[in-house]
């Protein structure tokens, strides 16, 4: 049973940075890890460390049970039909590249279209750029509304009968915008295209049901949802995965190997060449247990409260511009902003001097920065361990930085 004081589960928060208590507001980059996840990694390495699937000894069996148990936890977490549809990867980037390299190369040709948006992270942009170049396809962008949201009119305008792939982020890592990927998937399917979802900023924050969304592929990362780094998930509908070729070759993903040819293992092993990230998967399973105890509906509701509070608090700072939709109900728990005459990197440095960790830069979204007419922005992002006091300290720090640089 999770205690009301969720912060108490995160030991990293019990420290000072530059003489001040740590205020961690960079969870969109990576979340902190609760003690339950840390202990799950410790247990694996201390008691169960072994390779999976290959041995018949006790340690191997225990490691395999935990690894495959984590896969089942992921299946339930996103409501996939089968564990055959759950591929463990290194993260969202690896999953999206796998779709582009395997499904994309086999199904996209000259004159076809790939449709994305201006708000995509580079991980959901560059793989499609490269696929379009390799196949002479056209890469198209869905236009954004002035507040950084998507309208279904623009979605329907961009997706045509020539579209083969539509790939959209579940939630923007800059604007916080939550996209209606279910409705976009319906338009994609009506035009004969597949729907790919970048879930890196969505799955950690809200309940995700791939069968309800009817997406064809969904990629997300463990490290943004209280899990370890280096582990991620690619969900794919079984009918697609069965017809896709592996993108990595070697041990574990084979059925039979001859001198001149080989055949592939059944799903999901077909796409998991070599020794997998065993500890990472086990840690991800522990993170899912932790999030389930809190409740995903509770998490997004709390983020909406914090976003609203942050808007109200920061909006009183003269010369501060907040980007993205102003309605906290249609955005995740982050606020991206700039202050007149203060570079985001200078602002982040000033905040760090007060123990406040935020992100500054283009956030791996340079086309979106161009759309916003910015070079860079500052971003404060919230998660289960944040509270109103953190936002109060952020606002105080922003005011301090504004005054400091005005007098330099």
SVG drawing of the C-alpha trace seen along z (x, -y; Angstrom):
<svg xmlns="http://www.w3.org/2000/svg" viewBox="-12 -47 40 74">
<polyline fill="none" stroke="black" stroke-width="0.4" points="0.0,0.0 1.5,-3.3 1.6,-6.0 0.2,-9.4 3.7,-10.9 4.8,-9.6 8.0,-11.7 9.3,-9.5 9.8,-6.6 12.4,-8.6 15.7,-8.6 17.4,-10.9 15.2,-13.8 16.7,-13.7 19.7,-15.8 20.9,-19.4 22.1,-21.0 24.2,-24.1 23.1,-24.3 19.4,-24.1 17.0,-21.1 16.7,-19.5 13.6,-20.5 13.5,-18.2 11.5,-19.5 13.0,-17.6 10.9,-14.5 10.1,-14.9 13.7,-14.1 13.9,-11.3 11.9,-10.5 13.4,-9.6 13.2,-6.0 11.3,-4.8 13.0,-2.6 10.8,0.4 12.5,0.1 16.0,-0.3 15.4,2.8 14.2,4.9 17.5,4.2 19.5,4.9 17.6,8.2 18.2,9.4 21.9,8.7 22.4,10.1 20.3,13.3 19.0,14.0 21.7,12.7 21.7,15.1 21.0,15.0 17.4,15.8 15.8,18.5 19.1,20.4 19.8,22.4 18.0,25.0 19.6,24.2 17.7,22.4 19.2,18.9 18.4,19.0 14.8,20.2 14.3,17.5 15.7,14.7 13.5,15.9 10.4,16.0 11.0,12.4 11.9,11.2 8.8,12.7 6.7,11.7 7.7,8.1 6.5,8.6 3.1,9.7 3.0,6.6 3.6,4.4 0.9,6.3 -1.7,5.6 -0.5,2.0 -1.3,1.1 -4.0,3.7 -2.3,5.5 -3.9,8.8 -0.9,10.9 2.7,10.8 3.7,11.7 2.9,8.1 5.3,6.7 8.9,6.2 11.5,5.1 13.8,2.4 16.4,-0.1 13.7,-2.9 11.3,-4.9 13.9,-5.8 14.9,-2.2 11.2,-1.2 10.4,-3.9 13.5,-3.2 12.5,0.5 9.2,-0.4 10.7,-2.7 13.4,-0.3 11.4,2.9 7.7,2.1 8.5,-1.2 11.1,0.2 8.8,3.0 5.6,1.0 6.5,-2.5 7.6,-3.3 8.1,-6.1 5.2,-8.6 3.8,-7.3 3.3,-9.7 4.4,-9.6 2.5,-12.1 3.8,-13.5 3.4,-16.8 5.6,-19.8 5.5,-18.9 7.4,-15.7 10.6,-14.8 13.5,-14.1 13.1,-10.4 9.7,-10.5 11.0,-12.7 14.4,-11.7 13.5,-8.0 10.7,-9.1 13.0,-11.6 15.4,-8.8 12.7,-6.5 11.3,-9.1 14.7,-9.7 15.4,-6.0 12.1,-5.3 11.4,-8.6 8.3,-9.0 6.9,-12.4 7.2,-13.5 4.2,-15.7 3.4,-17.7 0.0,-18.3 -0.3,-22.0 -0.7,-23.1 -3.3,-25.5 -2.0,-28.8 -2.1,-27.3 -0.1,-24.2 -2.9,-21.8 -4.1,-19.7 -7.4,-20.1 -9.1,-17.2 -9.7,-19.4 -5.9,-19.7 -5.5,-16.0 -8.0,-15.0 -6.4,-17.5 -2.9,-16.0 -3.8,-12.3 -4.8,-11.0 -5.2,-7.8 -1.5,-7.9 -0.5,-8.0 1.1,-4.8 2.2,-5.8 0.9,-8.3 3.2,-8.9 2.1,-11.2 3.2,-11.9 0.8,-11.0 1.8,-14.1 4.3,-16.8 7.5,-17.0 7.6,-20.8 4.0,-22.0 2.5,-19.4 -0.3,-19.0 -2.2,-15.7 -3.2,-14.6 -6.3,-12.6 -4.4,-9.7 -7.5,-7.5 -9.3,-9.9 -6.2,-10.3 -5.9,-6.5 -9.4,-6.3 -8.6,-8.8 -5.4,-6.9 -7.2,-3.6 -9.9,-5.1 -7.2,-6.0 -5.4,-2.6 -2.5,-3.9 -1.0,-2.5 -0.9,-4.5 2.3,-4.8 2.3,-6.5 5.2,-7.9 4.2,-7.2 7.3,-8.5 5.4,-11.5 2.0,-9.8 2.3,-6.3 4.0,-7.4 1.2,-9.9 -2.1,-8.5 -4.0,-5.3 -3.1,-3.7 -5.2,-1.1 -3.8,-0.1 -6.9,1.8 -9.1,-1.2 -6.7,-3.6 -6.5,-1.0 -2.9,-2.1 -0.8,0.3 2.5,-0.5 3.3,-2.2 6.8,-3.0 7.7,-4.2 10.6,-4.3 10.9,-2.9 13.1,-5.7 10.4,-8.3 7.9,-6.2 10.0,-5.5 11.9,-2.6 15.5,-2.1 17.3,-3.6 18.1,-1.5 14.7,0.3 11.7,-0.4 8.8,1.2 7.5,1.5 4.0,2.7 2.9,3.8 -0.3,5.5 0.5,9.2 -0.5,9.2 2.2,6.6 4.9,8.1 4.4,11.5 5.1,9.9 8.0,7.8 11.7,8.7 14.1,8.4 16.4,5.4 19.1,7.1 20.4,10.5 22.2,13.0 21.5,15.1 18.0,15.8 16.1,14.4 16.7,17.6 14.9,20.8 17.4,22.7 20.8,21.6 22.5,23.2 25.6,22.4 23.9,20.2 20.5,19.3 18.5,19.0 15.0,18.9 13.5,16.7 12.1,17.5 8.5,16.9 7.3,13.6 8.5,11.7 12.0,13.3 12.2,12.6 12.9,8.9 15.1,9.4 18.5,10.4 21.2,11.1 21.2,10.9 18.3,8.5 18.2,5.8 17.1,8.3 17.5,6.1 15.9,3.2 12.8,5.2 12.5,6.4 12.9,2.8 10.3,1.7 7.9,4.3 8.5,2.9 7.8,-0.6 4.5,0.5 3.5,2.1 4.3,-1.2 2.3,-3.3 -0.6,-0.9 -0.8,-1.3 -1.0,-5.0 -3.4,-4.8 -2.9,-6.3 -6.1,-8.3 -4.8,-9.8 -1.5,-10.6 -2.9,-12.6 -5.5,-14.3 -2.7,-15.4 -0.6,-16.7 -3.5,-18.8 -3.7,-20.4 0.0,-21.1 -0.1,-22.5 -3.0,-24.8 -1.1,-26.0 2.1,-26.6 0.2,-28.6 -1.4,-30.8 1.9,-31.3 4.2,-31.9 1.7,-34.0 2.2,-36.8 5.9,-37.2 6.2,-40.1 7.8,-39.3 7.2,-35.6 5.7,-33.7 4.2,-30.2 3.9,-28.0 1.2,-25.4 -2.4,-25.2 -3.6,-27.2 -6.1,-24.7 -4.4,-22.3 -6.9,-19.6 -5.5,-19.0 -1.8,-18.9 0.5,-16.8 2.4,-18.1 4.9,-20.5 5.3,-24.2 7.6,-25.5 8.4,-29.2 10.8,-32.0 11.5,-35.3 12.3,-38.4 16.0,-39.2 17.1,-36.1 18.5,-33.1 17.0,-29.8 20.4,-28.4 21.2,-31.3 17.8,-30.9 18.5,-27.2 21.9,-27.9 20.4,-30.5 17.7,-28.1 20.3,-25.3 22.2,-27.7 19.0,-27.4 18.7,-23.6 16.0,-23.7 16.5,-21.4 14.8,-22.4 15.6,-21.7 16.8,-24.3 17.4,-24.1 15.6,-22.9 14.4,-19.7 15.1,-17.6 12.4,-19.4 14.1,-21.9 11.3,-22.1 8.9,-23.0 11.3,-25.7 11.2,-27.2 7.4,-27.1 7.5,-28.8 10.0,-31.3 12.4,-30.4 16.0,-29.2 15.4,-27.5 13.1,-27.5 13.1,-26.5 10.9,-23.6 9.7,-22.6 8.1,-19.2 6.3,-17.5 5.6,-13.9 4.2,-11.9 6.7,-13.2 6.2,-17.0 3.9,-19.3 2.8,-22.9 5.8,-23.8 8.1,-22.9 6.3,-25.2 6.4,-28.0 10.2,-27.6 10.3,-27.6 8.4,-30.8 10.6,-32.4 13.7,-31.3 12.4,-32.7 11.7,-36.0 15.2,-36.0 16.8,-35.2 14.8,-37.9 15.9,-40.5 19.5,-39.3 20.0,-39.4 18.2,-42.7 21.0,-44.2 24.0,-42.4"/>
</svg>
